[in-house]
Amino acid sequence: METISARVPFFATGLPTIREIWRRRELVGLLVRRELRARYKGSSLGILWSLIKPLAQLLIYYFAIGQILGAARSIPSFAIFVFIGLTAWTLATEIITSGTRSIVDNAGLVKKVTLPREIFPLAAVGGALVNLGIQFVVLLSAMIAVGQFPLTWGALWVIPSLALIVTFCAAIALLLSALNVYLRDIQHLVEVVLIVAFWTSPIVYAYSFVSNLSLGWALQIYLLNPITLGVLGMQRALWVAGADLPRSFPSELGPRILVALLISAVLLWISHRVFQKLQGNFAQEL
């Protein structure tokens, strides 16, 4: 018999769990493939549906906000700009929503098999990264087609920007996946919060619109959102047409992203400690 969630000091490292997850890395891959197959089971287009949804959103925002409301007149290459933001946002929402439901959705395995329960939120992250890869290929193809492929060193900011989004959202998903076992309303609340949170990041509007409002301290609060910083970092790296526009990005964007990444890593560690404290009664609650 193996004890699940034995007493672990809160300030202990997570190295034993990391080693155990690495030892079961093939299982993580199987769970990622199973999640993708289950999501598109019986579908003739399969994983292409992961691309159709953001493309549909792109068309809606392009015509409704870009053309009808006139945002495209002040944002060059508006379609590319929106698709960059949607790519980053889709990654964040898939990690959080799928990760929050991951323990409940895998209740059968949790109750019957002894393994690190962190594997299930981690598989949700893996599935979101697979979908990101598909969307990223389309995004880069569109940028090549319109002659705006980023060829500067600034394109490397994609790496810390994506790392920030993945780390922060994985921390939130890990924490909420444990809480959702005890309070199932959380998975529904998350969907509502994400609808509101969509408008707190410059995805269908430029950052310059916000900075021109002279919000003062409120603007600094706006920039505390790691997803917002991740989206801005992606735009800074890939949005060639807006690279030289005044006030398109906040000052010291790079240091802000790096600091947020460090804070998100600490949040991930805290979420893991809380997860370990709560996982002992998962089987009973499920």
Sine and cosine of phi, psi and omega as CSV:
sin_phi,cos_phi,sin_psi,cos_psi,sin_omega,cos_omega
0.00,0.00,0.60,-0.80,0.00,-1.00
-0.86,-0.51,0.76,-0.64,-0.03,-1.00
-0.98,0.21,0.79,-0.61,0.05,-1.00
-1.00,-0.09,0.74,-0.67,0.01,-1.00
0.84,0.54,0.79,0.61,0.16,-0.99
-0.90,0.44,0.29,-0.96,-0.06,-1.00
-0.87,0.50,0.88,-0.47,0.00,-1.00
-0.85,-0.53,0.82,-0.58,0.04,-1.00
-0.83,0.56,0.64,-0.76,-0.09,-1.00
-0.87,0.50,-0.56,0.83,-0.07,-1.00
-1.00,-0.08,0.25,0.97,0.06,-1.00
-0.95,0.31,0.43,-0.90,0.06,-1.00
-0.97,0.24,0.30,-0.95,0.03,-1.00
-0.99,-0.16,0.33,0.94,-0.08,-1.00
-0.87,0.49,-0.66,0.75,0.03,-1.00
-0.86,0.51,-0.65,0.76,0.02,-1.00
-0.92,0.39,-0.66,0.76,0.01,-1.00
-0.88,0.48,-0.68,0.73,0.03,-1.00
-0.90,0.44,-0.62,0.79,0.00,-1.00
-0.93,0.36,-0.64,0.77,0.05,-1.00
-0.90,0.43,-0.67,0.75,0.03,-1.00
-0.89,0.46,-0.61,0.79,0.01,-1.00
-0.91,0.41,-0.47,0.89,-0.01,-1.00
-0.96,-0.29,0.48,0.88,-0.07,-1.00
-0.88,0.47,-0.50,0.87,0.04,-1.00
-0.91,0.41,-0.58,0.82,0.05,-1.00
-0.91,0.42,-0.62,0.79,0.05,-1.00
-0.87,0.50,-0.70,0.71,0.04,-1.00
-0.88,0.47,-0.64,0.76,0.04,-1.00
-0.90,0.44,-0.64,0.77,0.01,-1.00
-0.92,0.39,-0.61,0.79,0.05,-1.00
-0.89,0.46,-0.72,0.69,0.00,-1.00
-0.91,0.42,-0.62,0.78,0.02,-1.00
-0.91,0.43,-0.65,0.76,0.01,-1.00
-0.90,0.44,-0.67,0.75,0.00,-1.00
-0.92,0.39,-0.66,0.75,0.03,-1.00
-0.91,0.42,-0.67,0.75,-0.02,-1.00
-0.92,0.40,-0.59,0.81,-0.04,-1.00
-0.91,0.41,-0.56,0.83,-0.07,-1.00
-0.90,-0.44,0.40,0.92,-0.01,-1.00
-0.88,0.48,0.73,-0.68,0.01,-1.00
0.98,0.20,0.06,1.00,-0.01,-1.00
-1.00,-0.09,0.70,-0.72,0.01,-1.00
-0.97,0.26,-0.48,0.88,0.00,-1.00
-1.00,0.02,-0.32,0.95,0.07,-1.00
0.86,0.50,-0.77,-0.64,-0.12,-0.99
-0.93,0.37,-0.22,0.98,0.04,-1.00
-0.89,0.45,-0.36,0.93,0.06,-1.00
-0.88,0.47,-0.44,0.90,0.04,-1.00
-0.92,0.40,-0.34,0.94,0.04,-1.00
-1.00,-0.08,-0.54,0.84,-0.07,-1.00
-0.91,0.42,-0.65,0.76,-0.02,-1.00
-0.87,0.49,-0.80,0.60,0.03,-1.00
-0.90,0.44,-0.53,0.85,0.06,-1.00
-0.92,0.40,-0.63,0.78,0.06,-1.00
-0.90,0.44,-0.68,0.74,0.06,-1.00
-0.88,0.47,-0.64,0.77,0.01,-1.00
-0.87,0.50,-0.73,0.69,-0.01,-1.00
-0.89,0.46,-0.66,0.75,-0.01,-1.00
-0.89,0.45,-0.76,0.65,-0.03,-1.00
-0.93,0.37,-0.56,0.83,-0.01,-1.00
-0.89,0.45,-0.71,0.70,-0.04,-1.00
-0.99,0.15,-0.68,0.73,-0.07,-1.00
-0.95,0.31,-0.74,0.67,-0.07,-1.00
-1.00,-0.09,-0.65,0.76,-0.04,-1.00
-0.96,0.30,-0.74,0.67,-0.09,-1.00
-1.00,-0.06,-0.78,0.63,-0.07,-1.00
-0.94,0.34,-0.74,0.67,0.00,-1.00
-1.00,0.08,-0.16,0.99,0.14,-0.99
1.00,0.10,0.24,0.97,-0.01,-1.00
-0.91,0.42,-0.51,0.86,-0.04,-1.00
-0.90,0.43,-0.39,0.92,-0.02,-1.00
-0.94,0.34,-0.45,0.89,-0.02,-1.00
-0.96,-0.30,-0.05,1.00,0.01,-1.00
-0.85,-0.52,0.96,-0.27,-0.01,-1.00
-0.91,0.42,0.54,-0.84,-0.04,-1.00
0.76,0.65,0.82,0.57,-0.13,-0.99
-0.87,0.50,-0.63,0.78,-0.03,-1.00
-0.89,0.45,-0.70,0.72,0.04,-1.00
-0.90,0.44,-0.68,0.73,0.00,-1.00
-0.85,0.53,-0.74,0.67,-0.03,-1.00
-0.92,0.39,-0.66,0.75,-0.05,-1.00
-0.92,0.40,-0.55,0.83,0.09,-1.00
-0.88,0.48,-0.73,0.68,0.01,-1.00
-0.90,0.43,-0.66,0.75,0.01,-1.00
-0.92,0.40,-0.58,0.82,0.04,-1.00
-0.88,0.47,-0.72,0.69,0.02,-1.00
-0.92,0.39,-0.67,0.75,-0.04,-1.00
-0.93,0.38,-0.64,0.77,0.02,-1.00
-0.88,0.47,-0.65,0.76,0.06,-1.00
-0.86,0.52,-0.73,0.68,-0.03,-1.00
-0.90,0.44,-0.73,0.69,-0.07,-1.00
-0.94,0.35,-0.59,0.81,0.02,-1.00
-0.91,0.41,-0.65,0.76,0.03,-1.00
-0.89,0.45,-0.72,0.70,-0.08,-1.00
-0.94,0.33,-0.74,0.67,-0.06,-1.00
-0.94,0.35,-0.72,0.69,0.01,-1.00
-0.93,0.36,-0.63,0.78,0.02,-1.00
-0.91,0.42,-0.63,0.78,0.01,-1.00
-0.88,0.48,-0.61,0.79,-0.03,-1.00
-1.00,0.02,-0.09,1.00,-0.22,-0.98
-0.88,0.48,-0.67,0.74,-0.02,-1.00
-0.94,0.35,-0.70,0.71,0.00,-1.00
-0.91,0.42,-0.66,0.75,-0.01,-1.00
-0.92,0.39,-0.40,0.92,0.01,-1.00
-0.94,-0.33,0.57,0.82,-0.06,-1.00
-0.84,0.54,-0.62,0.79,-0.02,-1.00
-0.87,0.50,-0.70,0.71,0.02,-1.00
-0.94,0.34,-0.63,0.78,-0.02,-1.00
-0.88,0.47,-0.61,0.80,-0.06,-1.00
-0.99,0.15,-0.34,0.94,-0.15,-0.99
-0.91,-0.41,-0.40,0.92,-0.13,-0.99
-0.86,-0.50,0.68,-0.74,0.07,-1.00
-1.00,0.02,0.92,-0.38,0.03,-1.00
-0.33,-0.94,0.28,-0.96,0.04,-1.00
-0.89,0.45,0.87,-0.49,-0.05,-1.00
-0.92,0.39,-0.29,0.96,0.06,-1.00
-0.89,0.46,-0.29,0.96,-0.01,-1.00
-0.86,0.51,-0.58,0.81,-0.10,-0.99
-0.94,0.34,-0.75,0.67,0.14,-0.99
-0.88,0.47,-0.55,0.83,0.02,-1.00
-0.91,0.42,-0.60,0.80,0.05,-1.00
-0.91,0.42,-0.56,0.83,0.06,-1.00
-0.90,0.45,-0.63,0.78,0.07,-1.00
-0.89,0.45,-0.68,0.73,0.02,-1.00
-0.88,0.48,-0.68,0.73,0.03,-1.00
-0.89,0.46,-0.64,0.76,0.02,-1.00
-0.91,0.41,-0.59,0.81,0.01,-1.00
-0.93,0.36,-0.55,0.84,0.07,-1.00
-0.89,0.45,-0.72,0.69,0.03,-1.00
-0.90,0.44,-0.59,0.80,0.05,-1.00
-0.87,0.50,-0.67,0.75,-0.01,-1.00
-0.86,0.52,-0.67,0.74,0.01,-1.00
-0.90,0.43,-0.73,0.68,-0.02,-1.00
-0.91,0.42,-0.57,0.82,-0.03,-1.00
-0.93,0.37,-0.61,0.79,0.05,-1.00
-0.88,0.47,-0.69,0.73,0.03,-1.00
-0.91,0.42,-0.66,0.75,0.02,-1.00
-0.88,0.48,-0.74,0.67,0.00,-1.00
-0.91,0.42,-0.59,0.81,0.05,-1.00
-0.90,0.44,-0.66,0.75,0.03,-1.00
-0.91,0.42,-0.63,0.78,0.00,-1.00
-0.92,0.40,-0.62,0.79,0.06,-1.00
-0.92,0.40,-0.64,0.77,-0.04,-1.00
-0.89,0.46,-0.59,0.81,-0.03,-1.00
-1.00,-0.10,0.10,1.00,0.06,-1.00
0.95,0.31,0.55,0.84,-0.02,-1.00
-0.79,-0.61,0.65,0.76,0.02,-1.00
-0.97,0.24,0.77,-0.64,-0.03,-1.00
-0.95,0.32,0.86,-0.51,-0.04,-1.00
-0.87,-0.48,0.38,0.93,0.00,-1.00
-0.95,-0.32,0.21,-0.98,0.04,-1.00
-0.91,0.41,-0.34,0.94,0.02,-1.00
-0.88,0.47,-0.37,0.93,0.01,-1.00
-0.89,0.45,-0.35,0.94,0.00,-1.00
-0.93,0.37,-0.24,0.97,0.04,-1.00
-0.93,0.37,-0.14,0.99,0.12,-0.99
-0.87,0.50,-0.61,0.79,-0.09,-1.00
-0.90,0.43,-0.83,0.55,0.03,-1.00
-0.92,0.39,-0.48,0.88,0.01,-1.00
-0.92,0.40,-0.72,0.69,0.05,-1.00
-0.92,0.38,-0.62,0.79,0.04,-1.00
-0.87,0.48,-0.63,0.77,0.03,-1.00
-0.89,0.45,-0.74,0.67,-0.01,-1.00
-0.89,0.46,-0.72,0.70,-0.03,-1.00
-0.90,0.43,-0.72,0.70,-0.04,-1.00
-0.90,0.44,-0.74,0.67,-0.03,-1.00
-0.90,0.43,-0.74,0.68,-0.05,-1.00
-0.93,0.36,-0.56,0.83,0.07,-1.00
-0.90,0.43,-0.62,0.78,0.05,-1.00
-0.89,0.46,-0.71,0.71,0.02,-1.00
-0.91,0.42,-0.68,0.73,-0.02,-1.00
-0.90,0.43,-0.66,0.75,0.00,-1.00
-0.89,0.46,-0.69,0.72,0.00,-1.00
-0.92,0.39,-0.74,0.67,-0.07,-1.00
-0.94,0.34,-0.48,0.88,0.03,-1.00
-0.90,0.44,-0.59,0.81,0.04,-1.00
-0.96,0.29,-0.70,0.71,-0.01,-1.00
-0.91,0.41,-0.53,0.85,-0.04,-1.00
-0.92,0.40,-0.41,0.91,0.05,-1.00
-0.90,0.44,-0.58,0.82,-0.06,-1.00
-1.00,-0.05,-0.44,0.90,-0.02,-1.00
-0.67,-0.74,0.99,-0.12,-0.13,-0.99
-0.94,0.35,-0.25,0.97,0.03,-1.00
-0.91,0.40,-0.30,0.95,-0.07,-1.00
-0.88,0.48,-0.65,0.76,-0.04,-1.00
-0.91,0.42,-0.50,0.87,0.07,-1.00
-0.98,0.18,-0.60,0.80,0.04,-1.00
-0.90,0.44,-0.61,0.79,0.00,-1.00
-0.86,0.51,-0.67,0.74,-0.01,-1.00
-0.89,0.46,-0.63,0.77,0.02,-1.00
-0.93,0.37,-0.69,0.72,-0.01,-1.00
-0.89,0.46,-0.62,0.78,-0.01,-1.00
-0.93,0.38,-0.53,0.85,0.07,-1.00
-0.88,0.48,-0.69,0.73,0.03,-1.00
-0.94,0.34,-0.67,0.75,-0.08,-1.00
-0.91,0.42,-0.40,0.92,0.01,-1.00
-0.81,0.58,-0.61,0.79,-0.08,-1.00
-1.00,0.09,0.00,1.00,0.06,-1.00
-1.00,-0.07,0.11,0.99,0.07,-1.00
-0.82,-0.58,0.58,-0.81,-0.06,-1.00
-0.97,0.23,0.97,0.23,-0.03,-1.00
-0.98,-0.20,-0.73,0.69,0.02,-1.00
-0.95,-0.31,0.06,1.00,0.13,-0.99
-0.67,-0.74,0.44,-0.90,-0.05,-1.00
-0.99,0.12,0.43,-0.90,0.04,-1.00
-0.87,0.49,-0.51,0.86,-0.01,-1.00
-0.87,0.50,-0.51,0.86,0.05,-1.00
-0.88,0.47,-0.63,0.78,-0.01,-1.00
-0.96,0.27,-0.72,0.69,-0.05,-1.00
-0.91,0.42,-0.49,0.87,0.00,-1.00
-0.95,0.30,-0.21,0.98,0.01,-1.00
-0.98,0.21,-0.15,0.99,0.00,-1.00
0.81,0.59,0.82,0.57,-0.07,-1.00
-0.99,0.16,-0.21,0.98,0.03,-1.00
0.91,0.42,-0.83,-0.55,-0.05,-1.00
-0.90,0.45,-0.49,0.87,0.00,-1.00
-0.90,0.44,-0.54,0.84,0.03,-1.00
-0.92,0.40,-0.60,0.80,0.03,-1.00
-0.92,0.39,-0.60,0.80,0.08,-1.00
-0.91,0.42,-0.66,0.75,0.04,-1.00
-0.84,0.55,-0.61,0.79,-0.05,-1.00
-0.99,0.11,-0.01,1.00,0.07,-1.00
-0.98,0.21,-0.27,0.96,-0.02,-1.00
-0.95,0.31,0.90,-0.43,-0.02,-1.00
-0.87,0.49,-0.56,0.83,0.02,-1.00
-0.91,0.41,-0.64,0.77,0.06,-1.00
-0.86,0.51,-0.71,0.70,0.02,-1.00
-0.90,0.44,-0.61,0.79,0.04,-1.00
-0.90,0.44,-0.67,0.75,0.04,-1.00
-0.90,0.44,-0.70,0.71,0.02,-1.00
-0.89,0.46,-0.62,0.79,0.04,-1.00
-0.90,0.43,-0.65,0.76,0.05,-1.00
-0.90,0.45,-0.67,0.75,0.02,-1.00
-0.92,0.40,-0.65,0.76,0.01,-1.00
-0.89,0.46,-0.55,0.84,-0.04,-1.00
-0.99,0.16,-0.60,0.80,-0.21,-0.98
-0.91,-0.41,-0.34,0.94,-0.06,-1.00
-1.00,0.06,1.00,0.07,-0.10,-1.00
-0.90,0.44,-0.65,0.76,-0.09,-1.00
-0.92,0.40,-0.40,0.92,-0.05,-1.00
-0.96,-0.27,0.13,0.99,-0.09,-1.00
-0.89,0.45,-0.56,0.83,-0.09,-1.00
-0.97,-0.25,0.11,0.99,0.02,-1.00
-0.96,0.29,0.62,-0.78,0.00,-1.00
-0.92,0.38,0.66,-0.76,0.09,-1.00
0.86,0.51,0.45,0.89,0.04,-1.00
-0.96,0.28,-0.41,0.91,-0.04,-1.00
-0.66,-0.75,0.47,-0.88,0.01,-1.00
-0.93,0.36,0.38,-0.92,0.06,-1.00
-0.92,0.38,0.53,-0.85,0.03,-1.00
0.82,0.58,0.70,0.72,0.00,-1.00
-0.89,0.46,-0.66,0.75,-0.01,-1.00
-0.86,0.51,-0.80,0.59,0.05,-1.00
-0.87,0.50,-0.58,0.82,0.04,-1.00
-0.88,0.48,-0.68,0.73,0.00,-1.00
-0.91,0.42,-0.68,0.73,-0.03,-1.00
-0.91,0.41,-0.66,0.75,0.04,-1.00
-0.90,0.43,-0.69,0.73,0.03,-1.00
-0.89,0.45,-0.57,0.82,0.03,-1.00
-0.91,0.42,-0.67,0.74,0.04,-1.00
-0.90,0.43,-0.69,0.73,0.02,-1.00
-0.90,0.43,-0.63,0.77,0.02,-1.00
-0.91,0.42,-0.57,0.82,0.05,-1.00
-0.91,0.42,-0.64,0.77,0.07,-1.00
-0.91,0.41,-0.66,0.76,0.04,-1.00
-0.89,0.46,-0.60,0.80,0.05,-1.00
-0.89,0.45,-0.67,0.75,0.03,-1.00
-0.90,0.44,-0.69,0.73,0.02,-1.00
-0.90,0.44,-0.69,0.72,0.01,-1.00
-0.87,0.50,-0.63,0.78,0.02,-1.00
-0.91,0.41,-0.65,0.76,0.04,-1.00
-0.89,0.46,-0.69,0.72,0.03,-1.00
-0.90,0.43,-0.66,0.75,0.03,-1.00
-0.84,0.54,-0.71,0.70,-0.01,-1.00
-0.90,0.43,-0.56,0.83,0.02,-1.00
-0.94,0.34,-0.52,0.85,-0.10,-1.00
-1.00,-0.05,-0.33,0.94,-0.17,-0.99
-0.95,0.30,-0.23,0.97,-0.05,-1.00
-0.87,0.49,-0.51,0.86,-0.05,-1.00
-0.96,-0.28,0.26,0.97,-0.01,-1.00
-0.83,0.55,-0.76,0.65,-0.08,-1.00
-0.86,0.50,-0.68,0.73,0.01,-1.00
-0.91,0.43,-0.66,0.75,-0.03,-1.00
-0.94,0.34,-0.53,0.85,-0.03,-1.00
-0.99,0.15,0.00,0.00,0.00,0.00
